[in-house]
Amino acid sequence: MTHWAGLVVPGATLSGAITCLNAELVRELFTALGASAKPGTPEEFVSLLQVDPVRFAKIVLPAGVNID
């Protein structure tokens, strides 16, 4: 099963800092959790954040799922 997680930082964050967080922090965090990580680019993450709600809405809304 595939899951995703991401870190969101302020828009003014330097790209070098994002690269460092992506490469080091993510890997260390997932390793500590006993999981493997496949770091992606900020652009891939933005795309995922845009596509996933649309994809899951096609499943959740017709099924009448709610949080209650």
DSSP file (Angstrom, degrees, kcal/mol; ACC not computed):
  #  RESIDUE AA STRUCTURE BP1 BP2  ACC     N-H-->O    O-->H-N    N-H-->O    O-->H-N    TCO  KAPPA ALPHA  PHI   PSI    X-CA   Y-CA   Z-CA
    1    1 A M              0   0    0      0, 0.0     2,-0.4     0, 0.0     0, 0.0   0.000 360.0 360.0 360.0 141.4    0.0    0.0    0.0
    2    2 A T        +     0   0    0      2,-0.0     2,-0.3     0, 0.0     0, 0.0  -0.878 360.0 175.2-108.2 134.9    1.3    3.5   -0.8
    3    3 A H        -     0   0    0     -2,-0.4     2,-0.4     2,-0.0     0, 0.0  -0.883  14.1-148.2-127.0 161.1    0.8    6.5    1.4
    4    4 A W        +     0   0    0     -2,-0.3     2,-0.3     2,-0.0    -2,-0.0  -0.967  14.5 175.7-132.1 154.2    2.1   10.0    1.1
    5    5 A A        -     0   0    0     -2,-0.4     2,-0.3     2,-0.0    -2,-0.0  -0.974   8.8-175.3-146.8 153.8    3.2   12.6    3.5
    6    6 A G        -     0   0    0     -2,-0.3     2,-0.4     2,-0.0    -2,-0.0  -0.990  23.6-125.8-151.1 159.5    4.7   16.0    2.9
    7    7 A L        -     0   0    0     -2,-0.3     2,-0.5     2,-0.0    -2,-0.0  -0.895  21.0-153.1-105.0 136.4    6.1   19.0    4.7
    8    8 A V        +     0   0    0     -2,-0.4     3,-0.0     0, 0.0    -2,-0.0  -0.946  18.1 178.0-112.1 127.3    4.6   22.4    3.9
    9    9 A V        -     0   0    0     -2,-0.5     4,-0.0     1,-0.1     9,-0.0  -0.820  39.7 -77.3-123.2 162.4    6.9   25.4    4.3
   10   10 A P    >   -     0   0    0      0, 0.0     3,-2.1     0, 0.0    -1,-0.1  -0.250  43.0-116.7 -58.0 148.1    6.4   29.2    3.7
   11   11 A G  T 3  S+     0   0    0      1,-0.3    -2,-0.0    -3,-0.0     0, 0.0   0.740 112.6  60.6 -58.7 -25.6    6.6   30.2    0.1
   12   12 A A  T 3  S+     0   0    0      2,-0.1    -1,-0.3     3,-0.0     2,-0.1   0.413  74.6 126.5 -85.0   3.1    9.7   32.3    0.7
   13   13 A T    <   -     0   0    0     -3,-2.1    -4,-0.1     1,-0.1     5,-0.0  -0.404  69.8-108.4 -64.2 133.1   11.7   29.3    1.9
   14   14 A L    >>  -     0   0    0      1,-0.1     4,-1.9    -2,-0.1     3,-0.5  -0.327  19.0-125.8 -63.2 141.9   15.0   29.0   -0.1
   15   15 A S  H 3> S+     0   0    0      1,-0.2     4,-2.5     2,-0.2     5,-0.2   0.831 110.0  58.4 -60.7 -32.8   15.1   26.2   -2.5
   16   16 A G  H 3> S+     0   0    0      2,-0.2     4,-2.1     1,-0.2    -1,-0.2   0.884 105.6  49.1 -63.6 -38.2   18.3   24.9   -1.0
   17   17 A A  H <> S+     0   0    0     -3,-0.5     4,-2.7     2,-0.2    -2,-0.2   0.895 110.9  50.2 -67.0 -39.9   16.6   24.6    2.4
   18   18 A I  H  X S+     0   0    0     -4,-1.9     4,-2.8     2,-0.2    -2,-0.2   0.917 110.0  50.3 -63.8 -43.1   13.7   22.7    0.8
   19   19 A T  H  X S+     0   0    0     -4,-2.5     4,-2.5     2,-0.2     5,-0.2   0.915 111.8  48.1 -60.8 -43.6   16.2   20.3   -1.0
   20   20 A C  H  X>S+     0   0    0     -4,-2.1     4,-2.9     2,-0.2     5,-0.7   0.935 113.3  46.8 -63.5 -47.8   17.9   19.7    2.3
   21   21 A L  I  <>S+     0   0    0     -4,-2.7     5,-1.9     1,-0.2     4,-0.3   0.923 114.3  48.8 -58.7 -44.6   14.7   19.0    4.2
   22   22 A N  I  <5S+     0   0    0     -4,-2.8     5,-0.3    -5,-0.2    -2,-0.2   0.908 118.5  37.7 -62.9 -44.5   13.5   16.8    1.4
   23   23 A A  I  <5S+     0   0    0     -4,-2.5     4,-0.3    -5,-0.2    -2,-0.2   0.898 130.9  20.9 -78.0 -42.2   16.7   14.7    1.2
   24   24 A E  I  X5S+     0   0    0     -4,-2.9     4,-2.7    -5,-0.2     5,-0.2   0.932 123.2  42.4 -97.2 -56.9   17.7   14.5    4.9
   25   25 A L  I  ><S+     0   0    0     -5,-0.7     4,-2.8    -4,-0.3     5,-0.2   0.921 116.2  48.0 -62.7 -46.2   14.7   15.1    7.2
   26   26 A V  H  ><S+     0   0    0     -5,-1.9     4,-2.5     2,-0.2     5,-0.3   0.935 113.7  47.3 -61.5 -46.2   12.2   13.0    5.2
   27   27 A R  H  > S+     0   0    0     -5,-0.3     4,-2.4    -4,-0.3    -2,-0.2   0.934 114.7  46.2 -61.4 -46.6   14.6   10.1    4.9
   28   28 A E  H  X S+     0   0    0     -4,-2.7     4,-2.3     2,-0.2    -2,-0.2   0.905 112.8  50.4 -63.5 -42.3   15.5   10.1    8.6
   29   29 A L  H  X S+     0   0    0     -4,-2.8     4,-1.3    -5,-0.2    -2,-0.2   0.938 113.6  43.5 -62.3 -48.4   11.9   10.5    9.7
   30   30 A F  H  <>S+     0   0    0     -4,-2.5     5,-3.1    -5,-0.2     4,-0.4   0.879 112.2  53.1 -68.0 -37.0   10.7    7.6    7.6
   31   31 A T  H ><5S+     0   0    0     -4,-2.4     3,-1.4    -5,-0.3    -1,-0.2   0.917 107.0  52.7 -62.5 -42.3   13.6    5.4    8.5
   32   32 A A  H 3<5S+     0   0    0     -4,-2.3    -1,-0.2     1,-0.3    -2,-0.2   0.812 109.6  49.8 -62.3 -29.9   12.9    6.0   12.2
   33   33 A L  T 3<5S-     0   0    0     -4,-1.3    -1,-0.3    -5,-0.2    -2,-0.2   0.472 118.7-112.6 -86.6  -2.7    9.3    4.9   11.5
   34   34 A G  T < 5S+     0   0    0     -3,-1.4     2,-0.3    -4,-0.4    -3,-0.2   0.743  79.6 116.9  78.1  23.1   10.5    1.7    9.8
   35   35 A A      < -     0   0    0     -5,-3.1     2,-0.3    -6,-0.1    -1,-0.3  -0.734  63.0-119.3-117.6 166.9    9.2    2.9    6.4
   36   36 A S        -     0   0    0     -2,-0.3     2,-0.4    -3,-0.1    -9,-0.0  -0.811  24.7-149.3-105.7 151.8   10.9    3.7    3.1
   37   37 A A        -     0   0    0     -2,-0.3   -10,-0.0   -10,-0.1   -11,-0.0  -0.917  15.7-166.7-122.4 145.7   10.7    7.1    1.5
   38   38 A K        -     0   0    0     -2,-0.4    -2,-0.0   -12,-0.0   -11,-0.0  -0.759  24.8-151.4-126.2  83.9   10.7    8.2   -2.1
   39   39 A P        -     0   0    0      0, 0.0     2,-0.2     0, 0.0   -16,-0.0  -0.250  16.3-170.6 -58.1 140.4   11.3   12.0   -1.9
   40   40 A G        -     0   0    0      1,-0.1   -18,-0.0   -18,-0.0     3,-0.0  -0.517  26.7 -83.0-117.3-171.4    9.8   13.9   -4.8
   41   41 A T     >  -     0   0    0     -2,-0.2     4,-1.9     1,-0.1     5,-0.2  -0.527  36.1-111.5 -90.9 160.8   10.1   17.5   -6.0
   42   42 A P  H  > S+     0   0    0      0, 0.0     4,-2.4     0, 0.0     5,-0.2   0.879 120.3  55.3 -56.9 -36.7    8.0   20.4   -4.6
   43   43 A E  H  > S+     0   0    0      1,-0.2     4,-2.1     2,-0.2     5,-0.1   0.891 105.7  50.6 -65.3 -39.0    6.3   20.5   -8.0
   44   44 A E  H  > S+     0   0    0      2,-0.2     4,-2.2     1,-0.2    -1,-0.2   0.885 110.1  50.8 -65.0 -37.8    5.3   16.8   -7.7
   45   45 A F  H  X S+     0   0    0     -4,-1.9     4,-2.5     2,-0.2    -2,-0.2   0.916 108.7  50.5 -66.8 -43.3    3.9   17.5   -4.2
   46   46 A V  H  X S+     0   0    0     -4,-2.4     4,-1.3     1,-0.2    -2,-0.2   0.921 110.8  50.2 -59.3 -43.8    1.8   20.5   -5.4
   47   47 A S  H  X S+     0   0    0     -4,-2.1     4,-2.6     1,-0.2     3,-0.3   0.912 109.7  50.6 -60.8 -43.1    0.4   18.3   -8.2
   48   48 A L  H  X S+     0   0    0     -4,-2.2     4,-2.5     1,-0.2    -1,-0.2   0.907 107.8  52.9 -61.8 -42.5   -0.5   15.6   -5.7
   49   49 A L  H  < S+     0   0    0     -4,-2.5    -1,-0.2     1,-0.2    -2,-0.2   0.765 114.8  42.7 -65.5 -24.3   -2.2   18.1   -3.5
   50   50 A Q  H  X S+     0   0    0     -4,-1.3     4,-0.6    -3,-0.3    -2,-0.2   0.835 119.5  40.4 -87.4 -36.2   -4.3   19.2   -6.5
   51   51 A V  H  X S+     0   0    0     -4,-2.6     4,-2.5    -5,-0.2     3,-0.3   0.881 103.8  63.0 -84.3 -41.2   -5.1   15.8   -8.0
   52   52 A D  H  X S+     0   0    0     -4,-2.5     4,-3.0     1,-0.2     5,-0.3   0.889  99.8  51.9 -59.3 -44.9   -5.8   13.6   -4.9
   53   53 A P  H  > S+     0   0    0      0, 0.0     4,-1.9     0, 0.0    -1,-0.2   0.906 113.3  46.1 -59.6 -38.2   -8.9   15.5   -3.6
   54   54 A V  H  X S+     0   0    0     -4,-0.6     4,-1.2    -3,-0.3    -2,-0.2   0.926 113.8  49.0 -66.7 -44.7  -10.5   15.2   -7.1
   55   55 A R  H  < S+     0   0    0     -4,-2.5     3,-0.4     1,-0.2     4,-0.4   0.927 115.6  42.0 -61.6 -47.2   -9.6   11.6   -7.3
   56   56 A F  H >X S+     0   0    0     -4,-3.0     4,-3.1     1,-0.2     3,-1.2   0.799 104.8  64.5 -74.9 -27.9  -10.9   10.7   -3.9
   57   57 A A  H 3X S+     0   0    0     -4,-1.9     4,-1.6    -5,-0.3    -1,-0.2   0.847  95.0  60.9 -61.5 -32.6  -14.1   12.8   -4.3
   58   58 A K  H 3< S+     0   0    0     -4,-1.2    -1,-0.3    -3,-0.4    -2,-0.2   0.731 116.0  32.8 -66.0 -21.2  -15.1   10.5   -7.2
   59   59 A I  H <> S+     0   0    0     -3,-1.2     4,-1.0    -4,-0.4    -2,-0.2   0.841 122.0  43.6 -98.3 -47.4  -15.2    7.6   -4.7
   60   60 A V  H  X>S+     0   0    0     -4,-3.1     5,-1.7     2,-0.2     4,-0.7   0.915 109.4  52.5 -72.4 -46.3  -16.2    9.3   -1.4
   61   61 A L  H ><5S+     0   0    0     -4,-1.6     3,-1.4    -5,-0.3    -1,-0.2   0.936 110.2  45.8 -62.1 -49.7  -19.1   11.5   -2.6
   62   62 A P  H 345S+     0   0    0      0, 0.0    -1,-0.2     0, 0.0    -2,-0.2   0.813 110.6  55.8 -63.7 -26.4  -21.1    8.9   -4.4
   63   63 A A  H 3<5S-     0   0    0     -4,-1.0    -2,-0.2    -3,-0.1    -3,-0.1   0.593 107.6-128.3 -80.0  -9.7  -20.7    6.5   -1.5
   64   64 A G  T <<5 +     0   0    0     -3,-1.4    -3,-0.2    -4,-0.7     2,-0.1   0.761  44.7 170.8  69.7  25.1  -22.2    9.1    0.9
   65   65 A V      < +     0   0    0     -5,-1.7     2,-0.3    -6,-0.1    -1,-0.2  -0.450   4.9 176.1 -69.5 138.0  -19.2    8.8    3.3
   66   66 A N        -     0   0    0     -2,-0.1    -5,-0.0     1,-0.0    -1,-0.0  -0.916  39.2-120.3-138.0 168.9  -19.1   11.4    6.0
   67   67 A I              0   0    0     -2,-0.3    -1,-0.0     1,-0.2    -2,-0.0   0.666 360.0 360.0 -84.6 -17.4  -17.0   12.2    9.0
   68   68 A D              0   0    0     -3,-0.0    -1,-0.2     0, 0.0    -3,-0.0   0.550 360.0 360.0 -57.0 360.0  -19.7   11.9   11.6
